[in-house]
């Protein structure tokens, strides 16, 4: 049985395929397969891509004899959706708890620029009344 990503609801390999297509912008089955570590067979990748298309994650256009696939949502929108699910599932919707967890996990590994950016985003959110 395929291992599922708890945040996106996709199987691990499906998420890898989506990541590859987002990275490439658009891709054929062969191009996607070339991006995967320890790739399954061509036909297995093709089947997973068709499944993702039937779920509404991908769309295709025909280019000669081959299909070229692209994501139906921009990566930024998909990331926002996944982040919202992560917040809801693991942090009961509490952004402060998520930020605290990030700071805890990254102990001593945050650059000054990262901390400055986080601080600026907090100040901006306060000014905008978010």
N, CA, C and O atoms as a Tinker XYZ file with bonds, in Angstrom:
   520  protein
     1  N      0.834000   -1.178000    0.000000    73     2
     2  CA     0.000000    0.000000    0.000000    64     1     3
     3  C      0.882000    1.245000    0.000000    63     2     4     5
     4  O      1.906000    1.274000    0.682000    81     3
     5  N      0.501000    2.262000   -0.749000    73     3     6
     6  CA     1.297000    3.478000   -0.871000    64     5     7
     7  C      1.273000    4.275000    0.425000    63     6     8     9
     8  O      0.235000    4.428000    1.069000    81     7
     9  N      2.447000    4.775000    0.786000    73     7    10
    10  CA     2.547000    5.630000    1.960000    64     9    11
    11  C      1.984000    6.995000    1.583000    63    10    12    13
    12  O      2.308000    7.531000    0.523000    81    11
    13  N      1.148000    7.553000    2.442000    73    11    14
    14  CA     0.506000    8.829000    2.144000    64    13    15
    15  C      1.139000    9.964000    2.922000    63    14    16    17
    16  O      1.542000    9.797000    4.073000    81    15
    17  N      1.222000   11.117000    2.284000    73    15    18
    18  CA     1.674000   12.328000    2.948000    64    17    19
    19  C      0.488000   12.851000    3.739000    63    18    20    21
    20  O     -0.563000   13.135000    3.164000    81    19
    21  N      0.644000   12.981000    5.046000    73    19    22
    22  CA    -0.473000   13.386000    5.899000    64    21    23
    23  C     -0.950000   14.795000    5.594000    63    22    24    25
    24  O     -2.081000   15.142000    5.931000    81    23
    25  N     -0.121000   15.611000    4.967000    73    23    26
    26  CA    -0.478000   17.002000    4.746000    64    25    27
    27  C     -1.222000   17.206000    3.432000    63    26    28    29
    28  O     -2.164000   17.996000    3.375000    81    27
    29  N     -0.820000   16.515000    2.387000    73    27    30
    30  CA    -1.423000   16.751000    1.082000    64    29    31
    31  C     -2.456000   15.703000    0.711000    63    30    32    33
    32  O     -3.274000   15.934000   -0.180000    81    31
    33  N     -2.435000   14.554000    1.376000    73    31    34
    34  CA    -3.357000   13.484000    1.029000    64    33    35
    35  C     -2.883000   12.664000   -0.157000    63    34    36    37
    36  O     -3.569000   11.733000   -0.579000    81    35
    37  N     -1.716000   12.998000   -0.702000    73    35    38
    38  CA    -1.169000   12.261000   -1.832000    64    37    39
    39  C     -0.226000   11.177000   -1.339000    63    38    40    41
    40  O      0.406000   11.311000   -0.291000    81    39
    41  N     -0.142000   10.107000   -2.107000    73    39    42
    42  CA     0.864000    9.085000   -1.820000    64    41    43
    43  C      2.239000    9.724000   -2.010000    63    42    44    45
    44  O      2.380000   10.695000   -2.754000    81    43
    45  N      3.235000    9.184000   -1.344000    73    43    46
    46  CA     4.585000    9.753000   -1.405000    64    45    47
    47  C      5.060000    9.903000   -2.845000    63    46    48    49
    48  O      5.581000   10.956000   -3.214000    81    47
    49  N      4.891000    8.877000   -3.657000    73    47    50
    50  CA     5.342000    8.937000   -5.050000    64    49    51
    51  C      4.531000    9.968000   -5.832000    63    50    52    53
    52  O      5.075000   10.661000   -6.691000    81    51
    53  N      3.232000   10.075000   -5.539000    73    51    54
    54  CA     2.416000   11.098000   -6.202000    64    53    55
    55  C      2.942000   12.488000   -5.860000    63    54    56    57
    56  O      3.013000   13.359000   -6.727000    81    55
    57  N      3.308000   12.694000   -4.609000    73    55    58
    58  CA     3.841000   13.992000   -4.198000    64    57    59
    59  C      5.164000   14.269000   -4.906000    63    58    60    61
    60  O      5.429000   15.404000   -5.301000    81    59
    61  N      5.990000   13.248000   -5.069000    73    59    62
    62  CA     7.254000   13.413000   -5.794000    64    61    63
    63  C      6.995000   13.794000   -7.252000    63    62    64    65
    64  O      7.710000   14.620000   -7.819000    81    63
    65  N      5.984000   13.196000   -7.847000    73    63    66
    66  CA     5.619000   13.525000   -9.226000    64    65    67
    67  C      5.146000   14.968000   -9.308000    63    66    68    69
    68  O      5.544000   15.707000  -10.208000    81    67
    69  N      4.297000   15.369000   -8.370000    73    67    70
    70  CA     3.817000   16.753000   -8.358000    64    69    71
    71  C      4.979000   17.725000   -8.170000    63    70    72    73
    72  O      5.032000   18.763000   -8.830000    81    71
    73  N      5.900000   17.397000   -7.281000    73    71    74
    74  CA     7.077000   18.250000   -7.066000    64    73    75
    75  C      7.885000   18.392000   -8.355000    63    74    76    77
    76  O      8.334000   19.487000   -8.697000    81    75
    77  N      8.067000   17.285000   -9.064000    73    75    78
    78  CA     8.826000   17.316000  -10.318000    64    77    79
    79  C      8.130000   18.191000  -11.353000    63    78    80    81
    80  O      8.781000   18.987000  -12.029000    81    79
    81  N      6.828000   18.051000  -11.481000    73    79    82
    82  CA     6.092000   18.843000  -12.468000    64    81    83
    83  C      6.103000   20.316000  -12.083000    63    82    84    85
    84  O      6.237000   21.178000  -12.952000    81    83
    85  N      5.964000   20.618000  -10.796000    73    83    86
    86  CA     6.060000   22.018000  -10.374000    64    85    87
    87  C      7.446000   22.580000  -10.679000    63    86    88    89
    88  O      7.568000   23.719000  -11.131000    81    87
    89  N      8.481000   21.795000  -10.438000    73    87    90
    90  CA     9.855000   22.236000  -10.714000    64    89    91
    91  C     10.062000   22.516000  -12.202000    63    90    92    93
    92  O     10.663000   23.521000  -12.581000    81    91
    93  N      9.556000   21.613000  -13.034000    73    91    94
    94  CA     9.766000   21.721000  -14.476000    64    93    95
    95  C      8.778000   22.664000  -15.156000    63    94    96    97
    96  O      9.046000   23.151000  -16.254000    81    95
    97  N      7.657000   22.924000  -14.527000    73    95    98
    98  CA     6.617000   23.756000  -15.135000    64    97    99
    99  C      5.634000   22.920000  -15.935000    63    98   100   101
   100  O      4.421000   23.037000  -15.759000    81    99
   101  N      6.150000   22.094000  -16.795000    73    99   102
   102  CA     5.365000   21.116000  -17.549000    64   101   103
   103  C      6.314000   19.997000  -17.924000    63   102   104   105
   104  O      7.523000   20.207000  -18.024000    81   103
   105  N      5.769000   18.809000  -18.133000    73   103   106
   106  CA     6.668000   17.683000  -18.384000    64   105   107
   107  C      5.937000   16.503000  -18.994000    63   106   108   109
   108  O      4.736000   16.315000  -18.799000    81   107
   109  N      6.694000   15.715000  -19.736000    73   107   110
   110  CA     6.201000   14.439000  -20.245000    64   109   111
   111  C      6.437000   13.379000  -19.166000    63   110   112   113
   112  O      7.110000   13.633000  -18.167000    81   111
   113  N      5.881000   12.204000  -19.379000    73   111   114
   114  CA     6.090000   11.102000  -18.436000    64   113   115
   115  C      7.586000   10.812000  -18.300000    63   114   116   117
   116  O      8.082000   10.631000  -17.188000    81   115
   117  N      8.291000   10.767000  -19.397000    73   115   118
   118  CA     9.733000   10.476000  -19.362000    64   117   119
   119  C     10.488000   11.542000  -18.567000    63   118   120   121
   120  O     11.370000   11.215000  -17.774000    81   119
   121  N     10.147000   12.804000  -18.774000    73   119   122
   122  CA    10.824000   13.886000  -18.043000    64   121   123
   123  C     10.554000   13.789000  -16.543000    63   122   124   125
   124  O     11.444000   14.025000  -15.726000    81   123
   125  N      9.326000   13.442000  -16.194000    73   123   126
   126  CA     8.999000   13.260000  -14.774000    64   125   127
   127  C      9.800000   12.091000  -14.220000    63   126   128   129
   128  O     10.411000   12.204000  -13.157000    81   127
   129  N      9.799000   10.984000  -14.926000    73   127   130
   130  CA    10.518000    9.785000  -14.464000    64   129   131
   131  C     11.996000   10.091000  -14.244000    63   130   132   133
   132  O     12.598000    9.601000  -13.288000    81   131
   133  N     12.580000   10.898000  -15.124000    73   131   134
   134  CA    13.994000   11.262000  -14.996000    64   133   135
   135  C     14.272000   12.072000  -13.730000    63   134   136   137
   136  O     15.410000   12.113000  -13.263000    81   135
   137  N     13.253000   12.710000  -13.175000    73   135   138
   138  CA    13.410000   13.527000  -11.972000    64   137   139
   139  C     13.288000   12.720000  -10.683000    63   138   140   141
   140  O     13.659000   13.206000   -9.614000    81   139
   141  N     12.776000   11.501000  -10.770000    73   139   142
   142  CA    12.500000   10.703000   -9.579000    64   141   143
   143  C     13.716000    9.898000   -9.141000    63   142   144   145
   144  O     14.456000    9.358000   -9.963000    81   143
   145  N     13.905000    9.832000   -7.830000    73   143   146
   146  CA    14.965000    8.964000   -7.318000    64   145   147
   147  C     14.415000    7.544000   -7.287000    63   146   148   149
   148  O     13.257000    7.328000   -6.928000    81   147
   149  N     15.238000    6.590000   -7.660000    73   147   150
   150  CA    14.831000    5.188000   -7.727000    64   149   151
   151  C     13.488000    5.061000   -8.451000    63   150   152   153
   152  O     12.522000    4.551000   -7.884000    81   151
   153  N     13.430000    5.525000   -9.705000    73   151   154
   154  CA    12.144000    5.602000  -10.400000    64   153   155
   155  C     11.520000    4.243000  -10.699000    63   154   156   157
   156  O     12.223000    3.277000  -10.997000    81   155
   157  N     10.199000    4.181000  -10.616000    73   155   158
   158  CA     9.497000    2.972000  -11.049000    64   157   159
   159  C      9.501000    2.919000  -12.578000    63   158   160   161
   160  O     10.071000    3.792000  -13.231000    81   159
   161  N      8.880000    1.919000  -13.129000    73   159   162
   162  CA     8.847000    1.770000  -14.585000    64   161   163
   163  C      8.108000    2.944000  -15.230000    63   162   164   165
   164  O      7.335000    3.651000  -14.583000    81   163
   165  N      8.369000    3.125000  -16.514000    73   163   166
   166  CA     7.702000    4.166000  -17.287000    64   165   167
   167  C      6.186000    4.022000  -17.178000    63   166   168   169
   168  O      5.479000    5.004000  -16.950000    81   167
   169  N      5.691000    2.792000  -17.343000    73   167   170
   170  CA     4.235000    2.579000  -17.308000    64   169   171
   171  C      3.661000    2.870000  -15.923000    63   170   172   173
   172  O      2.528000    3.338000  -15.815000    81   171
   173  N      4.422000    2.601000  -14.864000    73   171   174
   174  CA     3.945000    2.911000  -13.511000    64   173   175
   175  C      3.843000    4.421000  -13.317000    63   174   176   177
   176  O      2.880000    4.908000  -12.727000    81   175
   177  N      4.835000    5.163000  -13.813000    73   175   178
   178  CA     4.793000    6.627000  -13.712000    64   177   179
   179  C      3.619000    7.159000  -14.522000    63   178   180   181
   180  O      2.892000    8.041000  -14.064000    81   179
   181  N      3.434000    6.623000  -15.722000    73   179   182
   182  CA     2.316000    7.054000  -16.566000    64   181   183
   183  C      0.982000    6.813000  -15.859000    63   182   184   185
   184  O      0.098000    7.669000  -15.896000    81   183
   185  N      0.833000    5.663000  -15.221000    73   183   186
   186  CA    -0.401000    5.340000  -14.495000    64   185   187
   187  C     -0.624000    6.311000  -13.340000    63   186   188   189
   188  O     -1.741000    6.784000  -13.135000    81   187
   189  N      0.431000    6.610000  -12.585000    73   187   190
   190  CA     0.294000    7.549000  -11.463000    64   189   191
   191  C     -0.063000    8.947000  -11.953000    63   190   192   193
   192  O     -0.858000    9.646000  -11.324000    81   191
   193  N      0.523000    9.353000  -13.072000    73   191   194
   194  CA     0.216000   10.670000  -13.631000    64   193   195
   195  C     -1.237000   10.719000  -14.087000    63   194   196   197
   196  O     -1.926000   11.710000  -13.847000    81   195
   197  N     -1.703000    9.675000  -14.731000    73   195   198
   198  CA    -3.114000    9.637000  -15.150000    64   197   199
   199  C     -4.041000    9.682000  -13.937000    63   198   200   201
   200  O     -5.095000   10.318000  -13.973000    81   199
   201  N     -3.639000    9.006000  -12.872000    73   199   202
   202  CA    -4.429000    9.019000  -11.638000    64   201   203
   203  C     -4.470000   10.438000  -11.056000    63   202   204   205
   204  O     -5.525000   10.899000  -10.621000    81   203
   205  N     -3.338000   11.118000  -11.050000    73   203   206
   206  CA    -3.297000   12.504000  -10.567000    64   205   207
   207  C     -4.164000   13.405000  -11.440000    63   206   208   209
   208  O     -4.796000   14.338000  -10.946000    81   207
   209  N     -4.188000   13.124000  -12.727000    73   207   210
   210  CA    -5.037000   13.897000  -13.631000    64   209   211
   211  C     -6.512000   13.637000  -13.323000    63   210   212   213
   212  O     -7.315000   14.570000  -13.320000    81   211
   213  N     -6.869000   12.394000  -13.067000    73   211   214
   214  CA    -8.270000   12.074000  -12.754000    64   213   215
   215  C     -8.701000   12.695000  -11.424000    63   214   216   217
   216  O     -9.883000   12.971000  -11.223000    81   215
   217  N     -7.745000   12.915000  -10.516000    73   215   218
   218  CA    -8.038000   13.567000   -9.234000    64   217   219
   219  C     -8.108000   15.091000   -9.372000    63   218   220   221
   220  O     -8.509000   15.786000   -8.438000    81   219
   221  N     -7.712000   15.607000  -10.551000    73   219   222
   222  CA    -7.778000   17.048000  -10.777000    64   221   223
   223  C     -6.496000   17.808000  -10.471000    63   222   224   225
   224  O     -6.492000   19.039000  -10.511000    81   223
   225  N     -5.414000   17.109000  -10.168000    73   223   226
   226  CA    -4.147000   17.772000   -9.851000    64   225   227
   227  C     -3.368000   18.177000  -11.104000    63   226   228   229
   228  O     -2.591000   19.132000  -11.078000    81   227
   229  N     -3.581000   17.445000  -12.197000    73   227   230
   230  CA    -2.845000   17.687000  -13.434000    64   229   231
   231  C     -3.788000   17.839000  -14.613000    63   230   232   233
   232  O     -4.940000   17.408000  -14.576000    81   231
   233  N     -3.272000   18.461000  -15.653000    73   231   234
   234  CA    -3.948000   18.604000  -16.929000    64   233   235
   235  C     -2.922000   18.276000  -18.007000    63   234   236   237
   236  O     -1.720000   18.413000  -17.777000    81   235
   237  N     -3.376000   17.849000  -19.171000    73   235   238
   238  CA    -2.410000   17.574000  -20.232000    64   237   239
   239  C     -2.820000   18.239000  -21.537000    63   238   240   241
   240  O     -3.977000   18.600000  -21.753000    81   239
   241  N     -1.820000   18.382000  -22.395000    73   239   242
   242  CA    -2.050000   18.784000  -23.785000    64   241   243
   243  C     -1.249000   17.813000  -24.636000    63   242   244   245
   244  O     -0.232000   17.274000  -24.199000    81   243
   245  N     -1.716000   17.600000  -25.837000    73   243   246
   246  CA    -1.028000   16.658000  -26.710000    64   245   247
   247  C      0.003000   17.404000  -27.549000    63   246   248   249
   248  O     -0.276000   18.465000  -28.108000    81   247
   249  N      1.190000   16.833000  -27.624000    73   247   250
   250  CA     2.282000   17.379000  -28.424000    64   249   251
   251  C      2.775000   16.242000  -29.313000    63   250   252   253
   252  O      3.647000   15.467000  -28.921000    81   251
   253  N      2.211000   16.153000  -30.506000    73   251   254
   254  CA     2.512000   15.010000  -31.371000    64   253   255
   255  C      1.924000   13.757000  -30.757000    63   254   256   257
   256  O      0.725000   13.692000  -30.487000    81   255
   257  N      2.775000   12.757000  -30.534000    73   255   258
   258  CA     2.298000   11.500000  -29.956000    64   257   259
   259  C      2.357000   11.489000  -28.434000    63   258   260   261
   260  O      1.865000   10.554000  -27.801000    81   259
   261  N      2.942000   12.499000  -27.855000    73   259   262
   262  CA     3.105000   12.474000  -26.396000    64   261   263
   263  C      2.215000   13.493000  -25.702000    63   262   264   265
   264  O      1.780000   14.478000  -26.297000    81   263
   265  N      1.961000   13.229000  -24.439000    73   263   266
   266  CA     1.208000   14.148000  -23.602000    64   265   267
   267  C      2.189000   14.944000  -22.754000    63   266   268   269
   268  O      3.174000   14.410000  -22.244000    81   267
   269  N      1.897000   16.224000  -22.616000    73   267   270
   270  CA     2.687000   17.102000  -21.756000    64   269   271
   271  C      1.768000   17.528000  -20.618000    63   270   272   273
   272  O      0.688000   18.070000  -20.848000    81   271
   273  N      2.205000   17.278000  -19.397000    73   271   274
   274  CA     1.384000   17.519000  -18.213000    64   273   275
   275  C      1.830000   18.774000  -17.483000    63   274   276   277
   276  O      3.007000   19.134000  -17.484000    81   275
   277  N      0.857000   19.431000  -16.860000    73   275   278
   278  CA     1.149000   20.573000  -15.996000    64   277   279
   279  C      0.185000   20.543000  -14.824000    63   278   280   281
   280  O     -0.896000   19.960000  -14.905000    81   279
   281  N      0.587000   21.172000  -13.747000    73   279   282
   282  CA    -0.249000   21.218000  -12.548000    64   281   283
   283  C     -1.427000   22.158000  -12.779000    63   282   284   285
   284  O     -1.312000   23.144000  -13.508000    81   283
   285  N     -2.545000   21.848000  -12.161000    73   283   286
   286  CA    -3.720000   22.709000  -12.290000    64   285   287
   287  C     -3.666000   23.882000  -11.318000    63   286   288   289
   288  O     -4.386000   24.865000  -11.495000    81   287
   289  N     -2.818000   23.789000  -10.293000    73   287   290
   290  CA    -2.641000   24.880000   -9.334000    64   289   291
   291  C     -1.184000   25.288000   -9.292000    63   290   292   293
   292  O     -0.287000   24.454000   -9.421000    81   291
   293  N     -0.958000   26.575000   -9.110000    73   291   294
   294  CA     0.412000   27.055000   -8.933000    64   293   295
   295  C      0.989000   26.445000   -7.661000    63   294   296   297
   296  O      0.255000   26.145000   -6.718000    81   295
   297  N      2.283000   26.267000   -7.640000    73   295   298
   298  CA     2.950000   25.687000   -6.470000    64   297   299
   299  C      2.652000   26.499000   -5.212000    63   298   300   301
   300  O      2.470000   25.928000   -4.136000    81   299
   301  N      2.600000   27.821000   -5.337000    73   299   302
   302  CA     2.350000   28.665000   -4.165000    64   301   303
   303  C      0.966000   28.394000   -3.571000    63   302   304   305
   304  O      0.806000   28.400000   -2.350000    81   303
   305  N     -0.023000   28.159000   -4.415000    73   303   306
   306  CA    -1.376000   27.857000   -3.933000    64   305   307
   307  C     -1.395000   26.470000   -3.302000    63   306   308   309
   308  O     -1.997000   26.274000   -2.246000    81   307
   309  N     -0.739000   25.513000   -3.945000    73   307   310
   310  CA    -0.668000   24.159000   -3.377000    64   309   311
   311  C      0.059000   24.180000   -2.031000    63   310   312   313
   312  O     -0.338000   23.481000   -1.098000    81   311
   313  N      1.121000   24.980000   -1.931000    73   311   314
   314  CA     1.867000   25.084000   -0.667000    64   313   315
   315  C      0.998000   25.704000    0.419000    63   314   316   317
   316  O      1.021000   25.257000    1.565000    81   315
   317  N      0.240000   26.721000    0.066000    73   315   318
   318  CA    -0.644000   27.376000    1.043000    64   317   319
   319  C     -1.704000   26.393000    1.543000    63   318   320   321
   320  O     -1.997000   26.351000    2.738000    81   319
   321  N     -2.270000   25.612000    0.644000    73   319   322
   322  CA    -3.274000   24.613000    1.022000    64   321   323
   323  C     -2.664000   23.558000    1.941000    63   322   324   325
   324  O     -3.260000   23.190000    2.953000    81   323
   325  N     -1.476000   23.075000    1.587000    73   323   326
   326  CA    -0.802000   22.071000    2.422000    64   325   327
   327  C     -0.457000   22.650000    3.791000    63   326   328   329
   328  O     -0.582000   21.968000    4.807000    81   327
   329  N     -0.022000   23.910000    3.814000    73   327   330
   330  CA     0.319000   24.547000    5.091000    64   329   331
   331  C     -0.915000   24.694000    5.971000    63   330   332   333
   332  O     -0.843000   24.491000    7.183000    81   331
   333  N     -2.049000   25.046000    5.367000    73   331   334
   334  CA    -3.285000   25.168000    6.146000    64   333   335
   335  C     -3.670000   23.819000    6.750000    63   334   336   337
   336  O     -4.084000   23.749000    7.907000    81   335
   337  N     -3.532000   22.749000    5.964000    73   335   338
   338  CA    -3.827000   21.407000    6.485000    64   337   339
   339  C     -2.874000   21.052000    7.619000    63   338   340   341
   340  O     -3.292000   20.482000    8.627000    81   339
   341  N     -1.601000   21.383000    7.461000    73   339   342
   342  CA    -0.597000   21.135000    8.494000    64   341   343
   343  C     -0.957000   21.882000    9.777000    63   342   344   345
   344  O     -0.906000   21.311000   10.867000    81   343
   345  N     -1.320000   23.156000    9.647000    73   343   346
   346  CA    -1.733000   23.946000   10.815000    64   345   347
   347  C     -2.923000   23.308000   11.513000    63   346   348   349
   348  O     -2.938000   23.173000   12.737000    81   347
   349  N     -3.914000   22.919000   10.734000    73   347   350
   350  CA    -5.128000   22.332000   11.311000    64   349   351
   351  C     -4.851000   20.994000   11.993000    63   350   352   353
   352  O     -5.331000   20.751000   13.100000    81   351
   353  N     -4.083000   20.127000   11.339000    73   351   354
   354  CA    -3.859000   18.776000   11.846000    64   353   355
   355  C     -2.921000   18.749000   13.045000    63   354   356   357
   356  O     -3.204000   18.082000   14.041000    81   355
   357  N     -1.816000   19.463000   12.958000    73   355   358
   358  CA    -0.788000   19.345000   13.993000    64   357   359
   359  C     -0.776000   20.467000   15.026000    63   358   360   361
   360  O     -0.214000   20.307000   16.110000    81   359
   361  N     -1.388000   21.594000   14.698000    73   359   362
   362  CA    -1.311000   22.739000   15.605000    64   361   363
   363  C     -2.678000   23.327000   15.945000    63   362   364   365
   364  O     -2.765000   24.460000   16.417000    81   363
   365  N     -3.736000   22.569000   15.708000    73   363   366
   366  CA    -5.105000   22.999000   16.010000    64   365   367
   367  C     -5.385000   24.398000   15.463000    63   366   368   369
   368  O     -6.116000   25.178000   16.073000    81   367
   369  N     -4.796000   24.707000   14.308000    73   367   370
   370  CA    -5.032000   25.990000   13.658000    64   369   371
   371  C     -4.297000   27.160000   14.285000    63   370   372   373
   372  O     -4.554000   28.306000   13.918000    81   371
   373  N     -3.389000   26.908000   15.220000    73   371   374
   374  CA    -2.693000   27.982000   15.945000    64   373   375
   375  C     -1.346000   28.307000   15.292000    63   374   376   377
   376  O     -0.389000   27.550000   15.450000    81   375
   377  N     -1.261000   29.421000   14.564000    73   375   378
   378  CA    -0.009000   29.790000   13.908000    64   377   379
   379  C      1.155000   29.973000   14.886000    63   378   380   381
   380  O      2.290000   29.623000   14.563000    81   379
   381  N      0.888000   30.515000   16.071000    73   379   382
   382  CA     1.967000   30.728000   17.049000    64   381   383
   383  C      2.616000   29.401000   17.440000    63   382   384   385
   384  O      3.832000   29.331000   17.616000    81   383
   385  N      1.809000   28.357000   17.574000    73   383   386
   386  CA     2.359000   27.041000   17.909000    64   385   387
   387  C      3.229000   26.503000   16.766000    63   386   388   389
   388  O      4.258000   25.870000   17.002000    81   387
   389  N      2.803000   26.764000   15.535000    73   387   390
   390  CA     3.583000   26.313000   14.380000    64   389   391
   391  C      4.921000   27.051000   14.315000    63   390   392   393
   392  O      5.960000   26.440000   14.068000    81   391
   393  N      4.890000   28.356000   14.535000    73   391   394
   394  CA     6.130000   29.139000   14.524000    64   393   395
   395  C      7.051000   28.677000   15.647000    63   394   396   397
   396  O      8.258000   28.538000   15.446000    81   395
   397  N      6.486000   28.440000   16.828000    73   395   398
   398  CA     7.288000   27.950000   17.956000    64   397   399
   399  C      7.939000   26.612000   17.611000    63   398   400   401
   400  O      9.094000   26.374000   17.963000    81   399
   401  N      7.206000   25.746000   16.931000    73   399   402
   402  CA     7.755000   24.445000   16.538000    64   401   403
   403  C      8.887000   24.616000   15.527000    63   402   404   405
   404  O      9.904000   23.928000   15.609000    81   403
   405  N      8.713000   25.524000   14.584000    73   403   406
   406  CA     9.767000   25.781000   13.596000    64   405   407
   407  C     11.028000   26.290000   14.292000    63   406   408   409
   408  O     12.135000   25.835000   14.004000    81   407
   409  N     10.849000   27.232000   15.207000    73   407   410
   410  CA    12.001000   27.773000   15.935000    64   409   411
   411  C     12.676000   26.692000   16.767000    63   410   412   413
   412  O     13.901000   26.665000   16.879000    81   411
   413  N     11.883000   25.804000   17.347000    73   411   414
   414  CA    12.430000   24.714000   18.154000    64   413   415
   415  C     13.219000   23.730000   17.292000    63   414   416   417
   416  O     14.320000   23.314000   17.655000    81   415
   417  N     12.649000   23.370000   16.159000    73   415   418
   418  CA    13.294000   22.409000   15.259000    64   417   419
   419  C     14.588000   22.989000   14.679000    63   418   420   421
   420  O     15.570000   22.269000   14.499000    81   419
   421  N     14.584000   24.257000   14.397000    73   419   422
   422  CA    15.738000   24.900000   13.758000    64   421   423
   423  C     16.737000   25.469000   14.763000    63   422   424   425
   424  O     17.593000   26.267000   14.383000    81   423
   425  N     16.651000   25.083000   16.021000    73   423   426
   426  CA    17.508000   25.599000   17.097000    64   425   427
   427  C     18.910000   25.937000   16.612000    63   426   428   429
   428  O     19.676000   25.062000   16.208000    81   427
   429  N     19.226000   27.222000   16.660000    73   427   430
   430  CA    20.564000   27.656000   16.297000    64   429   431
   431  C     20.895000   27.580000   14.819000    63   430   432   433
   432  O     22.014000   27.904000   14.423000    81   431
   433  N     19.948000   27.160000   13.998000    73   431   434
   434  CA    20.224000   27.013000   12.566000    64   433   435
   435  C     19.519000   28.067000   11.722000    63   434   436   437
   436  O     19.522000   27.981000   10.494000    81   435
   437  N     18.920000   29.050000   12.365000    73   435   438
   438  CA    18.293000   30.133000   11.618000    64   437   439
   439  C     19.312000   31.242000   11.421000    63   438   440   441
   440  O     20.004000   31.642000   12.357000    81   439
   441  N     19.393000   31.727000   10.205000    73   439   442
   442  CA    20.298000   32.831000    9.898000    64   441   443
   443  C     19.688000   34.123000   10.433000    63   442   444   445
   444  O     18.475000   34.227000   10.613000    81   443
   445  N     20.534000   35.082000   10.679000    73   443   446
   446  CA    20.072000   36.393000   11.135000    64   445   447
   447  C     19.073000   36.970000   10.136000    63   446   448   449
   448  O     18.085000   37.592000   10.528000    81   447
   449  N     19.332000   36.764000    8.842000    73   447   450
   450  CA    18.420000   37.280000    7.805000    64   449   451
   451  C     17.032000   36.647000    7.929000    63   450   452   453
   452  O     16.020000   37.318000    7.730000    81   451
   453  N     16.991000   35.352000    8.258000    73   451   454
   454  CA    15.704000   34.671000    8.427000    64   453   455
   455  C     14.938000   35.262000    9.607000    63   454   456   457
   456  O     13.744000   35.544000    9.506000    81   455
   457  N     15.634000   35.444000   10.717000    73   455   458
   458  CA    14.988000   36.017000   11.905000    64   457   459
   459  C     14.522000   37.442000   11.635000    63   458   460   461
   460  O     13.436000   37.831000   12.064000    81   459
   461  N     15.334000   38.224000   10.927000    73   459   462
   462  CA    14.944000   39.595000   10.577000    64   461   463
   463  C     13.700000   39.588000    9.696000    63   462   464   465
   464  O     12.803000   40.411000    9.876000    81   463
   465  N     13.647000   38.665000    8.750000    73   463   466
   466  CA    12.480000   38.585000    7.860000    64   465   467
   467  C     11.233000   38.180000    8.640000    63   466   468   469
   468  O     10.159000   38.744000    8.431000    81   467
   469  N     11.371000   37.211000    9.534000    73   467   470
   470  CA    10.234000   36.793000   10.367000    64   469   471
   471  C      9.745000   37.970000   11.201000    63   470   472   473
   472  O      8.542000   38.217000   11.297000    81   471
   473  N     10.679000   38.688000   11.800000    73   471   474
   474  CA    10.321000   39.848000   12.618000    64   473   475
   475  C      9.608000   40.915000   11.781000    63   474   476   477
   476  O      8.619000   41.495000   12.229000    81   475
   477  N     10.103000   41.174000   10.574000    73   475   478
   478  CA     9.474000   42.156000    9.686000    64   477   479
   479  C      8.069000   41.711000    9.284000    63   478   480   481
   480  O      7.156000   42.535000    9.213000    81   479
   481  N      7.889000   40.424000    9.023000    73   479   482
   482  CA     6.560000   39.912000    8.663000    64   481   483
   483  C      5.581000   40.050000    9.823000    63   482   484   485
   484  O      4.405000   40.348000    9.615000    81   483
   485  N      6.062000   39.834000   11.037000    73   483   486
   486  CA     5.210000   40.007000   12.223000    64   485   487
   487  C      4.808000   41.470000   12.353000    63   486   488   489
   488  O      3.641000   41.775000   12.599000    81   487
   489  N      5.765000   42.374000   12.190000    73   487   490
   490  CA     5.459000   43.811000   12.273000    64   489   491
   491  C      4.457000   44.221000   11.192000    63   490   492   493
   492  O      3.529000   44.986000   11.456000    81   491
   493  N      4.647000   43.715000    9.990000    73   491   494
   494  CA     3.730000   44.023000    8.891000    64   493   495
   495  C      2.325000   43.513000    9.207000    63   494   496   497
   496  O      1.343000   44.216000    8.970000    81   495
   497  N      2.224000   42.302000    9.737000    73   495   498
   498  CA     0.920000   41.732000   10.090000    64   497   499
   499  C      0.242000   42.568000   11.170000    63   498   500   501
   500  O     -0.971000   42.771000   11.127000    81   499
   501  N      1.013000   43.052000   12.133000    73   499   502
   502  CA     0.441000   43.913000   13.183000    64   501   503
   503  C     -0.096000   45.202000   12.588000    63   502   504   505
   504  O     -1.190000   45.641000   12.943000    81   503
   505  N      0.658000   45.809000   11.690000    73   503   506
   506  CA     0.240000   47.070000   11.074000    64   505   507
   507  C     -1.002000   46.890000   10.208000    63   506   508   509
   508  O     -1.854000   47.776000   10.141000    81   507
   509  N     -1.096000   45.752000    9.555000    73   507   510
   510  CA    -2.242000   45.482000    8.683000    64   509   511
   511  C     -3.421000   44.916000    9.450000    63   510   512   513
   512  O     -4.497000   44.707000    8.888000    81   511
   513  N     -3.214000   44.667000   10.746000    73   511   514
   514  CA    -4.301000   44.150000   11.575000    64   513   515
   515  C     -4.691000   42.731000   11.259000    63   514   516   517
   516  O     -5.855000   42.359000   11.404000    81   515
   517  N     -3.738000   41.933000   10.829000    73   515   518
   518  CA    -4.036000   40.534000   10.478000    64   517   519
   519  C     -4.251000   39.706000   11.710000    63   518   520
   520  O     -4.513000   38.507000   11.609000    81   519
